[in-house]
C-alpha cells in the first residue's frame, strides 16, 4: 500500500465530472478518482477549511465517531472493479478494529476531517494506470498545470 495525500480537485474537461487527485507522499504516483459533485463539494469545503452553519454529512459522521470515542485509523482505496473504486474505513472502537465499506470519496472526506492517513493498494494504482511522474514528465506537467488552474470554489457551495 502507498500512503497518499489529496493533491487537489479538478473537473474532467470531457465530462465535467469532478476528479479527486491523490498523490503518493514521495510525489511519484498520482491517482485520479472521478466523484460526484456533492462529494467533491464536501472535500473542497474541508480542504479550504470552510465552516458551515450546521454539520454537513461528513461532519456529522466525524461527530458520531468522536461521540462514540472511536478513532479512524486510516482509509484504504482497496479495489477497482468495472471502473468503480472501492474503499474501506478502518476504525477502532472499544479495542476492536472495524472495517467499513465506503465509496472512496466519502472515505476521503471523513479522513480529511479526522486527519487520518489515506492509503491506496498498489494493485489499484496499477489497474488505474496511475501516472508515474518520474517516467512521463511531459504528460505529468500538462496534468499538473490542468490541476493548478482550478479552484475549489469552481465546484459551487451547496450549503
Protein Blocks (a to p, Z undefined) as FASTA:
>chain_A
ZZdddfbdcddfklopacdddddfkopaccdddddfklmmmmmmmmnopacfbdcfklmm
mmmmmmnopacfbdcdfbdeehiacddddddeehiacdddddfklmmmmmmmnopacddd
fklmmmnopacfklmmmlmmmmmmmmmmpcfklnopaZZ
